[in-house]
């Protein structure tokens, strides 16, 4: 197994954990069982914006997808869809951040936050599933050792605080 595939799967698990946790907390707030912890909620949304959107997706596009695209023209349509979804991911994540900020200012906006979170989570589950079911197996089959050396080097530099890699000072 190549390092990149392990890193990507660990990053999926980390993002899934953040999403499940965020959905759980928002549901608990909506049902009146807990008061909103805005520091925690903001940290979770910041993670979504800072890691998957700004680091994970660009590396997939630049290294993994481009290498795979050069090996298999038939997967190009799936890669095009995923790259477009990477742009959509940023839009949905920013909408989630905006909804949280509005809720923090005006507690009556919880329904909008819940809707933005549900939209983002559903989108993200489908996106990750497509990558895991179609792209990662294709990459394992089609890419050679030389391809993986460059891809692995790029992904090993990821600094996701949720998968145990050194955290950047910021």
C-alpha positions as a printed Julia matrix, in Angstrom:
170×3 Matrix{Float64}:
   0.0    0.0     0.0
   1.28   3.44   -0.89
   1.65   6.11    1.8
  -0.71   8.49   -0.02
  -3.6    6.03    0.16
  -3.08   5.65    3.91
  -2.88   9.42    4.38
  -6.03  10.04    2.33
  -8.0    7.4     4.22
  -6.81   8.78    7.56
  -7.84  12.27    6.44
 -11.28  10.94    5.46
 -11.66   9.44    8.94
 -10.58  12.68   10.57
 -13.03  14.74    8.52
 -15.8   12.21    9.17
 -15.13  12.5    12.9
 -15.33  16.28   12.77
 -18.54  16.16   10.73
 -20.19  13.6    13.0
 -19.14  15.6    16.06
 -20.4   18.85   14.57
 -23.73  17.3    13.62
 -24.08  15.79   17.09
 -23.35  19.09   18.84
 -25.72  21.09   16.66
 -28.47  18.49   17.22
 -27.9   18.62   20.99
 -28.17  22.42   20.9
 -31.3   22.27   18.73
 -32.93  19.82   21.13
 -32.07  22.04   24.11
 -29.8   19.54   25.84
 -26.66  21.72   25.74
 -25.77  25.36   25.3
 -23.74  26.16   22.19
 -19.98  26.05   22.72
 -18.97  28.58   20.08
 -15.27  28.08   20.62
 -15.63  24.37   19.83
 -18.1   24.88   16.97
 -15.85  27.5    15.38
 -12.79  25.26   15.79
 -14.57  22.44   13.97
 -15.66  24.66   11.1
 -12.19  26.23   10.94
 -10.72  22.73   10.61
 -13.04  22.02    7.66
 -11.95  25.23    5.94
  -8.27  24.98    6.83
  -7.43  21.39    6.18
  -9.58  19.55    3.63
 -10.38  22.66    1.57
  -6.96  24.34    1.55
  -4.54  21.4     1.72
  -6.12  18.03    0.99
  -8.08  18.83   -2.18
  -5.34  20.86   -3.92
  -2.89  17.98   -3.43
  -5.37  15.48   -4.82
  -5.9   17.67   -7.88
  -2.24  18.46   -8.48
  -0.62  15.11   -7.75
  -2.99  12.16   -7.6
  -5.61  13.22  -10.13
  -3.14  14.54  -12.69
  -1.07  11.33  -12.54
  -4.16   9.18  -12.87
  -5.57  11.29  -15.69
  -2.39  10.69  -17.7
  -2.8    6.91  -17.3
  -6.51   6.45  -17.95
  -8.64   8.66  -20.17
 -11.82   6.85  -19.09
 -11.52   8.11  -15.53
 -11.19  11.71  -16.73
 -14.93  12.39  -16.37
 -14.92  11.24  -12.75
 -11.83  13.36  -12.05
 -13.48  16.37  -13.68
 -16.52  15.87  -11.43
 -14.34  15.55   -8.34
 -12.32  18.66   -9.17
 -15.58  20.59   -9.61
 -16.72  19.19   -6.27
 -13.52  20.49   -4.68
 -14.63  23.99   -5.69
 -18.15  23.28   -4.41
 -16.65  22.0    -1.15
 -15.12  25.4    -0.48
 -18.44  27.11   -1.24
 -20.38  24.8     1.09
 -17.75  25.09    3.83
 -17.8   28.89    3.6
 -21.62  28.84    3.73
 -21.35  26.68    6.85
 -18.92  29.16    8.43
 -21.23  32.06    7.55
 -24.25  30.26    9.01
 -22.35  29.59   12.24
 -21.31  33.25   12.47
 -24.91  34.36   11.96
 -26.11  31.92   14.6
 -23.48  33.14   17.04
 -24.74  36.73   16.54
 -28.47  35.93   16.45
 -29.51  32.73   18.17
 -32.62  32.54   16.0
 -30.51  31.34   13.08
 -30.02  27.75   14.29
 -32.23  26.35   11.55
 -30.01  27.96    8.88
 -26.91  26.51   10.56
 -28.47  23.06   10.68
 -29.43  23.26    7.01
 -25.93  24.41    5.97
 -24.34  21.63    8.03
 -26.65  18.95    6.66
 -26.0   20.13    3.09
 -22.23  20.14    3.63
 -22.18  16.74    5.34
 -24.33  15.03    2.66
 -22.16  16.54   -0.04
 -18.96  15.46    1.7
 -20.11  11.87    2.34
 -20.96  11.44   -1.36
 -17.7   13.05   -2.43
 -15.52  10.88   -0.21
 -17.42   7.75   -1.28
 -16.83   8.53   -4.96
 -13.1    9.0    -4.37
 -12.83   5.87   -2.26
 -14.89   3.65   -4.55
 -13.61   4.85   -7.93
 -10.41   6.87   -7.75
  -8.32   5.16   -5.11
  -8.77   1.65   -6.56
  -8.01   2.99  -10.07
  -4.87   4.69   -8.75
  -3.72   1.45   -7.11
  -4.17  -0.43  -10.38
  -2.75   2.09  -12.82
  -0.03   4.13  -11.19
   3.55   2.92  -11.07
   6.24   3.22   -8.43
   7.63   6.42   -9.99
   4.22   8.06   -9.84
   3.78   7.09   -6.22
   7.15   8.46   -5.16
   6.17  12.01   -6.12
   2.6   11.68   -4.87
   3.7   10.18   -1.54
   6.22  12.98   -0.99
   3.5   15.59   -1.46
   0.99  13.89    0.84
   3.52  13.09    3.55
   3.95  16.83    4.06
   0.3   17.24    5.1
   0.02  18.61    8.6
  -3.44  17.51    9.67
  -3.7   17.87   13.46
  -6.34  15.14   13.65
  -4.24  12.36   12.12
  -1.2   12.8    14.31
   1.04  14.73   11.98
   3.05  17.71   13.29
   0.81  20.77   13.5
   1.96  24.0    11.89
   2.4   26.86   14.36
  -0.64  28.64   12.99
